[in-house]
Amino acid sequence: MSRESILGKLRKNKPVVTSEVSAFDFESGINATEEFIRSVKDVGGNVTGINSIENWGDWIKRSYGIGLNVYSEVASLIGNYLLDKEISNEQLNKIDVAVLEGEFGVAENGAVWVERFAHRSIPFITQHLILTLKGSNIISNMHEAYAELAEYGIPDFGVFISGPSKTADIEQSLVYGAHGPKSLTVVIS
Amino acid sequence: MTDHYESAKKFLKEPSKVDWHDETLWWVRKKRDRAAGEVDEWEELREAASNIKERALAELDSNLMEFEQKAIANGITVHWAASAEKHNEIISDLLRERNISRVVKSKSMLTEECGLNPYLENHGIEVVDTDLGERILQWKEHAPSHIVMPAIHLKKKEIGKIFAEKLKIPESDDPQLLTETARQHLRGYFLHSKAALTGVNFAVADTGAFVVCTNEGNADMGVHLADVHIASMGIEKLLPKTEDLAVFLRLLARSATGQPITAFTSHFKKPARGKEIHLILVDNGRSAILGKRGFWKVLKCIRCGACMNTCPVFRKAGGHSYHSTIPGPIGAILAPHYDSEKYGSLPFASSLCGSCTAVCPVKIDIDRQLYAWRQELTRGNGSQLLVSLIGKALQRNKLYDRLGVFLSMIQRRFPWIVNRVLKAYTQSRSLPDVPAESFKEWYKRNRDE
C-alpha cells in the first residue's frame, strides 16, 4: 500500500524542471601518480614503491612487528594466515595485516577501489591494511573512476578506501583506527 | 511552540563552551573552503549537482520504479514506507521474524527522524549505535546536535566521565585512548550481531545499487559480519545514473569536513552468498514537500552539514536549540513542513546573511526559503499587522515625526516599558541613549548657518 500511495503522490506533486542535465565535463590532471601519493599521505595513509621492498616477509616484520597473522590475496606474497572455506567472524577477527589488490587509484582523493576479497569484511576488520596498485592504474578524478566502473560494471560489492579508519568525534581530535584498519599502506608497482 | 530563542539559553549558559563550539565549527568551515579551493571546477560541480538533483526529483516516481526493479533483480528486498511508523514496523517485523533481539547500527539521520531506536527498544530489541559519537550520545541519552559531528556539543572531559561510568575504566580525557577503548568494546558487538542497520547516502536507479559513506568503517563492520543488512533510505536520495555519483562524492566530504572523500565509500549491489539485504524506501512527508512551490528544493539536500558550520546562529546557539532532528539552517526550512506550530520559531533563528546558501553544495536557496517561511508563518497574525502599520507610519511625514517624539519620550521616561517590549534584544545589550534632538530638528536649526 505504501508503494502505491508514495508513487501516486510523487506523480501528482512532482515539479516541472526544464533545465537539461548533461554529462559533467572535466579535465584530467597530468601528474596523476604524484598527486595520488600526496593525497594518500594527506588522508593519513602511507605509500611505498614495490621496488623498495626486497622481501615482503621482512618488510612486514619491520613495518608491523613480529608474530602477526598476515593474510594475503596478492600473488607475490604468501601470507602465514589462511581462512577456511566456511569463514567465521572469529577467524576474520584474528587478521593483523591484510594484503589486498586494488583495482585503481584516484589521484584527487587518494582513494583506491577494491572489489576482490574472500570476505567483504576483510578490508575493515583487519588491524592494518595493505593495498597493492599498478602505477598505470592511477587516474585523475572520480569522473574517470566511474567511467572505469561503468566499463566493467559495478561489482556486487566494492569500496573506495581513502586512508585508514578515522574519527574526530571527541572534540574534533583526529584519531586513526576507529573501527576499521589503524593504518593503510598503498604499495605501487 | 518551543521558541528557539528560549531553548538556546541553556547552551548559552556556558560561555567558554559556546566560544569553543563557535571556533571549532568555524575551523571546519575553513577546512571546507580549503578543500573546495583545491578543485578548479568547484562551482561547475555545484551547478551540476543542483541540476542533477532537480531533474532527479522531477522524475522521482519513474526513477524509483527503475531502481526498485533493478534492486530486486540483484537480490535486494525492497520495502516501501509511507510514514515513520511504517518504517519502524518493517524493521521490527524483519527482526522478530528472525528472532533477532540485538542489532548494531551505523549513523542514519533518517532513523533519528523516524524515532527508530526508542521504537525498537519498546519492542524488546536492543540497538547498539556504533558510530563513536552516537555511542556516546546513546549513553548520555542525548540527541545528535549536528548531523555530521553528532557529539560536537560535548567536551572530552564529559565524554571521559561517561566512558568511566559505562565501561568501568579510569577516567581519561585522551581521545586516542577513549577511541581505542570504544573500538574494543564495540568489536564484540560487531562479531556477534545477526543484523546490522545503516542509512544510505546515495542510491542509483540505473544499477539498483546504493552507497554508504563512513570514516570509521563502522557501517561495513556491522553489515559484513551480520547475516541481515537493513538499509533505511529517504526517497529523495535517489540519483538517476551511476556516473552522477562522481559529482556528489566530490562535493560531499569536502563540504562536510574538508576531506577529499570519506575513508570508506561502499557500494552495495547484491547481498553476499547466504546473506540478505533489505532496503526501505521512506517517504514520511517528502512527497508532500515535493508539491510545495518555492519549498521543494529543500529535498536536494545531501546532509553534509556545511550550512550548520557556517551559520552564526548555529555556531553560537548549538544544535539542540533547534529541537528538531535536522538542526541549523537546513533544519529551519525543513522542520516547519512537519509541524509549523512546533517549529515555527526556527525560520526566525537566522540573520538572513545567506552564508548557508553560499556554501551549500547543491545550491539550495536556504536564505530565500527562510524568508518565505517567515511570510508564511506570520500571515494574518499580529506581527504582520504591526509591520504593515510601521510601513504606513513611515510613509506619512507628520505621523512619523510625532511617533518619533512620542517613542523617544517613552524611552527616556519609562525605559522599563521599552526593555520589556524589546526583551529579546535588551536582556544582553543596552539600547543606545536617546539623542537630545532628532536629526531633522538639528538640520532645521543648522541649515541657515
Interface residues (C-beta under 8 A of the other chain):
Chain A: M1 S2 R3 S5 I6 L7 K9 L10 R11 K12 N13 K14 P15 V16 V17 S19 E20 V21 A23 F24 D25 F26 E27 S39 D42 V43 N89 E90 L92 N93 V106 E108 N109 G110 A111 H119 R120 S121 P123 F124 I125 N141 M142 H143 A145 Y146 A147 L149 A150 I154 P155 D156 F157 G158 V159 F160 I161 S162 G163 P164 S165 K166 T167 A168 D169 I170 E171 Q172 S173 V175 G177 A178 H179 G180 P181
Chain B: T24 W27 V28 V39 D40 E41 E44 L45 A48 N51 I52 E54 R55 L57 A58 E59 L60 D61 L64 M65 N74 H79 W80 A81 A82 S83 K86 T130 D131 L132 G133 I136 M149 P150 A151 I152 K155 K156 I159 P175 Q176 L178 T179 E180 A182 R183 L186 R187 F190 L191 H192 T207 A209 N215 E216 G217 N218 D220 M221 H224 L225 I235 T242 E243 L245 A246 V247 L249 R250 T257 Q259 P260 I261 T262 A263 F264 T265 S266 H267 F268 K269 K270 A272 L281 D283 S287 A288 L290 G291 R293 W296
